[in-house]
Amino acid sequence: MSNTIKSTFLRGFVLIALLLTGIQAMAQALPNPYRAVDTWAKLPNGRTMGAVGGVTMDPDGRHVWAVIRCDTIAPGRFGDECLDSDLDPILKFDPDGNVVESFGGGMFIWPHGIATDSEGNVWVTDAVSEARQPDGDPRGHQVVKFSPSGEVLMVLGTPGEAGNDEHHFNAPADVAIADNGDIFIADGHANTTNNRVVKFTSDGTYIKSWGKTGYAPGEFRTLHAIAIDSRGRIFVGDRSNNRIQIFDQEGEFISQWTQFGRPSGIFFDEHDNIFVADSESDDVQNPGWEMGIRIGDALSGWIDYFILLPTGDPRSTAGNGAEFVAVDRDGNMYGGEPSTQKLQKYVRVRH
């Protein structure tokens, strides 16, 4: 290869690198129309806030459901905070931040993802790892469906047993319910667990699964979030691959998006906006990207707003800021922050 050709190739690579850097910079210099409201969530009876897991909205669009992982994190306890606690980890908050319903005490080791269906039922995953599950403990690796008042209506998976067949999960991270009642489970909370999506009918009958550990389309490394948009498409937060993968409900790959950073949480509002929480982007896991919440159009994937993790907050590969996100009918946003132990409310102050 001549020096002229080599020089041309080099200039091309540099141009591409600069273009990508510019796109990243533009995506992270977007307006922020929100104001944080501190100490919004109030726990009863002097209870202290533990790590906040999944957050979602009640069908009324006003009340917020959240996973609060029992006690304040003790040293070395991140990953099994509800192991020996009877505190209710599933809480419902009214618009003023007061708890109006709670349940699930003693049923989970590490409650993680949460979803509601059109009837107001609440679905919660237990994503405890095999390493943190005591021998013989009949919890973990399950997805539980509750009535709005906490009655257990269905259990998917075999509690206490990890596996990868139609009757078992391995650290299921999240759950989403389609309009027809079909159930989609993001099965796997680590690169070494299951990395698949599992689909069931509304009555819990297994239909199919797709995905495996890897980097290609339809392969995953840590499925941390799953959500369904108004068109019925399945959005999967493929966190360790720094991308969102999009499928139809039969598991056919549609596209992948990398512009939302390293996705931990995904939520769609009634206006077809997509909200993606990125709690892990840094110079090790996703160089060139900042942690925060990115908001964009669910059809085009164009990002309109970015709520940057506040300057001065500690950054680490353990994750910071909002890992989960939900939005009420008035456009106010709620971030579930495990490491900082906050259920953070953001008020929309301009349009």
C-alpha positions in Angstrom: 0.0 0.0 0.0 1.4 3.4 -1.0 2.0 6.2 1.5 -0.7 8.2 -0.3 -3.3 5.5 0.2 -2.2 4.9 3.8 -2.5 8.7 4.4 -6.0 8.7 2.9 -7.2 5.8 5.1 -5.7 7.5 8.2 -7.5 10.7 7.5 -10.7 8.8 7.0 -10.4 7.0 10.3 -9.6 10.3 12.1 -12.7 11.9 10.4 -14.9 9.0 11.6 -13.5 9.2 15.1 -14.1 13.0 15.2 -17.6 12.6 13.8 -18.5 10.0 16.5 -17.0 12.2 19.2 -19.1 15.1 17.9 -22.3 13.1 17.9 -21.6 12.0 21.5 -20.9 15.6 22.6 -24.1 16.8 20.9 -26.1 14.1 22.7 -24.7 15.2 26.0 -25.1 18.9 25.5 -28.9 18.8 25.2 -31.4 20.9 27.3 -32.7 19.7 30.7 -36.3 20.7 31.3 -36.5 19.1 34.8 -35.8 20.3 38.3 -35.0 17.7 41.0 -37.3 17.6 44.1 -35.3 16.3 47.0 -36.8 14.2 49.9 -40.0 13.7 48.0 -40.5 10.0 49.0 -41.4 9.6 52.7 -41.3 6.2 54.4 -43.6 5.4 57.3 -42.8 4.6 60.9 -39.2 5.9 60.8 -38.1 3.4 58.1 -34.9 4.4 56.4 -34.6 4.3 52.6 -32.8 1.2 51.3 -31.5 0.8 47.7 -34.3 1.7 45.3 -34.8 -0.9 42.5 -37.4 -0.8 39.7 -39.9 2.0 39.5 -43.1 2.2 37.4 -46.5 3.9 37.2 -49.9 2.7 38.3 -52.4 2.6 35.5 -53.9 5.8 36.9 -50.7 7.7 35.9 -50.5 9.4 39.3 -49.3 6.8 41.8 -45.7 5.4 41.7 -44.8 1.8 42.4 -41.2 1.2 43.6 -39.0 -1.6 44.8 -37.3 -0.5 48.1 -34.8 -3.1 49.1 -35.5 -3.4 52.8 -32.9 -2.0 55.1 -30.2 0.6 54.5 -27.3 -1.1 52.8 -24.9 -2.7 55.2 -21.2 -3.2 54.2 -21.0 -6.1 51.7 -24.8 -6.5 51.5 -25.6 -5.1 48.1 -27.2 -7.9 46.2 -29.3 -9.6 49.0 -30.6 -6.7 51.1 -33.9 -8.4 51.8 -32.5 -11.8 52.7 -33.2 -11.6 56.4 -35.8 -8.7 56.5 -39.5 -8.8 56.9 -39.9 -5.2 55.6 -42.2 -4.8 52.6 -40.1 -4.2 49.5 -43.0 -3.2 47.2 -44.4 0.2 47.9 -47.0 2.5 46.3 -46.5 6.2 46.6 -49.2 8.9 46.1 -48.4 12.2 44.3 -47.2 13.7 47.5 -44.7 11.0 48.2 -46.6 9.2 50.9 -46.8 5.4 51.0 -50.4 4.2 50.5 -49.8 0.5 49.9 -47.0 -2.0 50.6 -46.5 -5.7 50.6 -44.1 -8.6 49.8 -42.3 -8.7 53.1 -40.1 -11.9 53.4 -40.9 -13.1 49.9 -37.7 -11.8 48.1 -34.0 -11.9 48.5 -33.1 -9.2 45.9 -36.3 -7.7 44.4 -35.3 -5.9 41.2 -37.6 -5.2 38.3 -41.3 -4.1 38.5 -44.1 -3.6 36.1 -47.9 -3.0 36.2 -50.5 -4.3 33.8 -53.7 -2.7 32.5 -55.7 -4.1 35.5 -53.3 -2.6 38.0 -51.6 -5.9 39.0 -48.0 -5.6 40.0 -45.2 -7.9 38.7 -41.9 -8.1 40.5 -38.7 -10.1 39.7 -36.2 -11.6 42.2 -32.8 -11.2 40.6 -30.6 -12.6 43.4 -27.5 -14.3 42.0 -26.7 -18.0 42.7 -23.7 -17.0 44.7 -25.8 -14.9 47.2 -28.6 -17.4 47.6 -28.3 -19.6 50.7 -28.6 -23.3 50.1 -32.2 -24.4 50.5 -33.7 -20.9 50.5 -37.0 -21.1 48.7 -36.8 -17.7 47.1 -35.0 -16.1 44.1 -35.1 -16.7 40.4 -38.8 -16.0 40.2 -41.3 -13.5 38.9 -44.4 -12.8 41.1 -47.7 -11.4 40.0 -49.6 -9.5 42.8 -53.0 -8.0 42.8 -53.0 -4.2 43.6 -53.5 -5.1 47.2 -50.7 -7.7 47.4 -52.4 -11.0 46.9 -50.2 -13.5 45.0 -51.9 -14.3 41.7 -49.1 -16.1 39.9 -45.5 -17.2 40.3 -43.3 -17.8 37.2 -40.1 -19.8 37.5 -39.1 -22.3 40.2 -38.3 -20.3 43.3 -34.9 -21.1 44.8 -33.7 -22.9 41.7 -31.7 -21.4 38.9 -32.0 -22.9 35.4 -32.6 -22.1 31.7 -35.6 -24.2 30.7 -39.2 -23.1 30.5 -39.7 -23.7 34.2 -36.6 -21.9 35.5 -34.9 -18.5 35.4 -31.5 -17.4 36.4 -31.6 -13.9 38.1 -34.5 -12.4 36.1 -33.9 -8.7 35.9 -37.1 -7.2 34.6 -40.6 -7.9 33.2 -43.0 -6.3 30.8 -46.7 -7.0 30.0 -48.1 -6.6 26.5 -51.6 -5.2 25.8 -53.0 -8.7 25.2 -51.6 -9.9 28.5 -48.5 -11.8 27.2 -45.6 -11.7 29.6 -42.0 -10.9 28.6 -39.2 -11.7 31.0 -35.6 -10.3 30.7 -33.9 -13.4 32.1 -30.4 -12.7 33.3 -28.7 -10.0 35.5 -25.1 -10.8 34.6 -22.9 -11.7 31.7 -22.6 -15.2 33.2 -26.3 -15.8 33.9 -29.0 -16.5 31.3 -29.1 -13.9 28.6 -32.5 -14.5 27.0 -36.0 -13.1 26.7 -38.8 -15.5 27.8 -42.4 -15.2 26.6 -45.5 -16.5 28.3 -49.2 -16.2 27.7 -51.3 -14.2 30.2 -52.1 -17.4 32.2 -48.4 -18.3 32.5 -48.1 -20.8 29.7 -44.6 -20.9 28.2 -44.5 -19.8 24.5 -40.9 -19.3 23.5 -37.5 -17.8 24.4 -34.8 -16.1 22.3 -31.2 -15.0 22.9 -28.0 -16.2 24.3 -24.8 -14.7 25.7 -22.9 -12.7 23.0 -22.4 -9.6 21.1 -24.4 -10.1 17.8 -28.0 -9.0 17.2 -30.3 -11.2 19.3 -27.5 -11.9 21.8 -27.1 -10.2 25.1 -24.8 -9.5 28.0 -26.8 -8.5 31.1 -30.5 -7.9 30.1 -31.2 -5.2 32.7 -34.4 -3.8 31.4 -37.4 -4.7 29.1 -40.2 -2.4 28.0 -42.9 -2.3 25.3 -43.7 0.8 23.2 -47.1 1.8 21.8 -46.4 -0.1 18.6 -45.9 -3.3 20.5 -42.1 -3.5 19.9 -39.9 -5.1 22.6 -37.1 -2.9 23.8 -34.3 -4.7 25.7 -31.6 -2.9 27.7 -28.6 -4.9 26.7 -26.5 -3.1 29.3 -23.0 -4.7 29.0 -23.2 -4.4 25.3 -24.0 -0.6 25.6 -27.1 -0.8 23.5 -30.8 -1.2 23.3 -32.0 -4.0 21.1 -35.5 -3.8 19.5 -37.6 -6.9 18.6 -41.1 -7.7 17.5 -43.1 -9.9 19.9 -42.0 -13.1 18.1 -38.4 -12.3 18.9 -37.4 -11.1 15.4 -34.6 -8.5 15.5 -35.6 -5.1 14.3 -32.8 -2.7 15.2 -30.3 -1.7 17.8 -29.7 1.8 19.3 -26.4 2.9 21.0 -27.3 6.6 21.3 -28.9 6.1 24.7 -25.6 5.2 26.4 -25.4 2.2 28.7 -29.1 1.4 29.4 -30.2 0.3 32.8 -33.9 1.3 32.8 -36.4 2.0 30.0 -39.8 3.6 30.1 -42.3 4.9 27.6 -44.8 7.7 28.3 -48.3 8.1 26.7 -46.8 10.6 24.2 -44.4 8.0 22.7 -41.3 9.4 24.4 -38.7 7.0 25.5 -36.8 7.5 28.8 -33.5 5.7 29.3 -31.6 5.7 32.6 -27.8 5.2 32.3 -26.2 4.6 35.6 -22.9 3.1 34.5 -21.3 5.0 31.6 -17.8 5.9 32.4 -14.3 5.8 30.9 -14.0 2.1 31.6 -17.4 0.6 30.6 -18.6 3.1 28.0 -15.9 5.6 27.2 -17.1 9.0 25.9 -20.5 8.8 27.5 -21.9 10.4 30.7 -24.3 8.9 33.2 -27.8 10.4 33.3 -31.3 10.0 31.9 -31.8 10.5 28.1 -35.2 11.3 26.7 -36.1 10.9 23.0 -38.6 9.9 20.4 -39.6 6.2 20.5 -40.0 6.0 16.8 -37.0 7.8 15.4 -34.7 7.3 18.3 -33.7 11.0 18.3 -32.7 12.3 21.7 -34.2 15.6 22.8 -33.2 16.0 26.4 -30.5 14.8 28.8 -30.5 15.0 32.6 -26.9 14.7 33.4 -25.8 13.1 36.7 -25.0 16.2 38.8 -21.4 17.3 38.7 -19.7 16.3 41.9 -21.6 13.1 42.5 -19.2 10.2 42.8 -18.8 8.1 39.7 -17.8 4.4 39.9 -18.3 1.2 38.0 -20.8 0.2 40.7 -23.3 2.6 39.2 -24.6 6.0 40.3 -27.7 8.0 39.9 -30.9 6.7 38.4 -30.8 3.0 37.3 -34.6 2.9 36.8 -37.0 5.5 35.5 -40.8 6.2 35.3 -42.9 9.1 34.2 -46.4 10.2 35.4 -49.2 11.6 33.4 -48.1 15.2 34.1 -44.6 14.6 32.8 -42.9 14.4 36.1 -40.1 11.8 36.3 -39.0 9.4 39.0 -35.6 7.8 39.2 -34.8 4.7 41.2 -31.3 5.0 42.6 -29.8 1.9 44.2 -26.4 3.1 45.2 -27.4 6.5 46.5 -30.6 5.0 48.1 -33.0 7.6 46.7 -36.4 7.6 44.9 -35.7 10.9 43.1 -38.5 13.0 41.7 -38.0 15.4 38.8 -40.6 18.1 38.0 -41.1 19.2 34.4 -40.6 22.9 34.5 -40.6 23.8 30.8 -41.6 22.4 27.5 
